[in-house]
Amino acid sequence: MTEQDVGVLAIGAGPSNLALAVALEESGAPGLAEGALVLERHPDVKWQRNLLMPWARSQVSFLKDLVTLRNPRSRFSFLSFLHDRDRLDEFVNMGTFHPFRWELSDYLQWVADSLERVRVRYNAEATSVEPTRDADGSITGWRVRLSDGDTITCRDLVIGAGRDAHVPGVFAGLPADRVIHSSRYGSRIADVPTDRPTRVVVVGGAQSAAEMFMAVHQDLPLSTPTIVVRSIGFQVYQTSKFVNELYFPSFVDDFHDATPEFRAQVLDQMRLTNYAGLAPPFVDELYGMLYQQKRFGPQRSTVRAMTEVAAARVEDGEVVLDLRDLRTGKTEPLTCDLVLLGTGYEPGMPALVRGLADQAGLSDVAVSRHYRVDLGGPAWGGLYLQGVNEATHGMSDSLISVLAQRSQDIVTDLVARRGAPAERRSA
Ligand SMILES: Cc1cc2nc3c(=O)[nH]c(=O)nc-3n(C[C@H](O)[C@H](O)[C@H](O)COP(=O)(O)OP(=O)(O)OC[C@H]3O[C@@H](n4cnc5c(N)ncnc54)[C@H](O)[C@@H]3O)c2cc1C
């Protein structure tokens, strides 16, 4: 077991903290990047590692990569990655703003590998975090314990570890081997035998649910998948260019300055621009698959719209879901072998942050415009949160759209707290 001390420690090597690593390297602030360490619990970097189907695409323009909107001349841009991989000609020829998900995932690993001063430590899962304090009790930094027993202390901690999976209470009593949340789909489905018929029920009507529904047809070739959708049917994302302006980094200021009531209204109106909808081409692909089945068979798939799962249990070794038809109010049982949950992520703070807030004696987690948690008084140590501030920073907070600017906001705050001027440097 080792102990290490760093200046800035970032938990999670996802898009948020990799964008931060790039901003640190480009800040020009003496020693800041050299003193930074990013922890990743997996042995590598992957974007949405369990939904990396070869056909899945990013829903956001590749120009909203980790850096371009902040520094279009950066060597860490997506285009620079393609150039480095000798794929620029072909990518341009595809004529798309929406790269395949695997390609963005490769880009993230390339960024991590291309960092020169910020270090990335793999197979390093942070299991608990606690504040360190000086004699008068004020917070001087943070102590992070890893699953292998090592300890890392730091002055500033940035948590960008994603959100916790949302498993609706109705499924809580099912055995773990019968339920797969979309965040585990790829690794778990690989363990399901492919040589026997499996009755699969997918729950949810948004992108992750629809992607699992599509993928399971190939992953379990003898399966008969049903998808249960509460709404009137699969809907497409709202793609108005006018509304999409609310994903501009500049809108974060407007949103942050607004009243809580207005923010809530905006989030509600923006729901179908992000959650609860599918990318329009994907709706057509799904419909085409079902249409072909009707003509050529076998008729494997069922879409049950306006239906919800009212209860779930195991009877005689089989999963039984009570499906309530929202048109009639009638409930009927559906027996299956495996439930796939496309039920999204918890909107609140992740368990890691809640545990830390308890340790720091905070009843409420409130972040500043620059994503720094209010620790209730002056403190030498700082705590920053990425990707979990939708309520105060807007719908774009959990997306890639604002990463380039957000990481600059955090770096500006880090530099200001060190009393040094922030500089942008074009590589
Ligand atoms: C299926 C799906 C598709 C999406 N598609 C898009 C899209 O097209 N465009 C878009 O903008 N957004 C999309 N999103 C939203 C997505 O949240 C963001 O794109 C982005 O991944 C958020 O980055 P992040 O770094 O904050 O979190 P994450 O991507 O979740 O990365 C967090 C990282 O932290 C690591 N980690 C977690 N806990 C620990 C720990 N305790 N110790 C060490 N490491 C840890 C994880 O392994 C992971 O590598 C999608 C989300 C999903 C679920």
The ligand as a Gaussian input file, in Angstrom:
#p B3LYP/6-31G(d) Opt

LIG

0 1
 C      -25.747000       5.482000     -23.976000
 C      -25.328000       6.910000     -23.801000
 C      -25.060000       7.666000     -24.906000
 C      -24.672000       8.976000     -24.753000
 N      -24.447000       9.689000     -25.872000
 C      -24.077000      10.961000     -25.756000
 C      -23.810000      11.742000     -26.925000
 O      -23.953000      11.251000     -28.054000
 N      -23.405000      13.014000     -26.756000
 C      -23.247000      13.558000     -25.517000
 O      -22.860000      14.709000     -25.413000
 N      -23.505000      12.861000     -24.407000
 C      -23.915000      11.578000     -24.493000
 N      -24.158000      10.868000     -23.366000
 C      -24.018000      11.527000     -22.035000
 C      -22.693000      11.191000     -21.331000
 O      -22.946000      11.279000     -19.967000
 C      -21.593000      12.153000     -21.696000
 O      -21.341000      12.069000     -23.067000
 C      -20.218000      11.863000     -21.044000
 O      -19.907000      10.505000     -21.116000
 C      -20.105000      12.357000     -19.631000
 O      -18.745000      12.294000     -19.314000
 P      -18.194000      12.126000     -17.828000
 O      -16.727000      12.105000     -17.940000
 O      -18.811000      13.176000     -16.969000
 O      -18.789000      10.750000     -17.303000
 P      -18.553000       9.274000     -17.860000
 O      -18.521000       9.231000     -19.318000
 O      -19.557000       8.447000     -17.145000
 O      -17.097000       8.871000     -17.348000
 C      -16.839000       8.638000     -15.989000
 C      -15.539000       7.844000     -15.876000
 O      -15.227000       7.724000     -14.511000
 C      -14.838000       6.370000     -14.236000
 N      -15.148000       6.141000     -12.834000
 C      -16.372000       6.084000     -12.262000
 N      -16.287000       5.894000     -10.948000
 C      -14.959000       5.826000     -10.658000
 C      -14.244000       5.649000      -9.446000
 N      -14.863000       5.500000      -8.282000
 N      -12.893000       5.632000      -9.502000
 C      -12.248000       5.783000     -10.689000
 N      -12.883000       5.953000     -11.867000
 C      -14.229000       5.984000     -11.853000
 C      -15.659000       5.551000     -15.205000
 O      -15.101000       4.282000     -15.428000
 C      -15.625000       6.437000     -16.446000
 O      -14.493000       6.172000     -17.243000
 C      -24.553000       9.553000     -23.476000
 C      -24.830000       8.781000     -22.356000
 C      -25.215000       7.475000     -22.506000
 C      -25.514000       6.668000     -21.286000

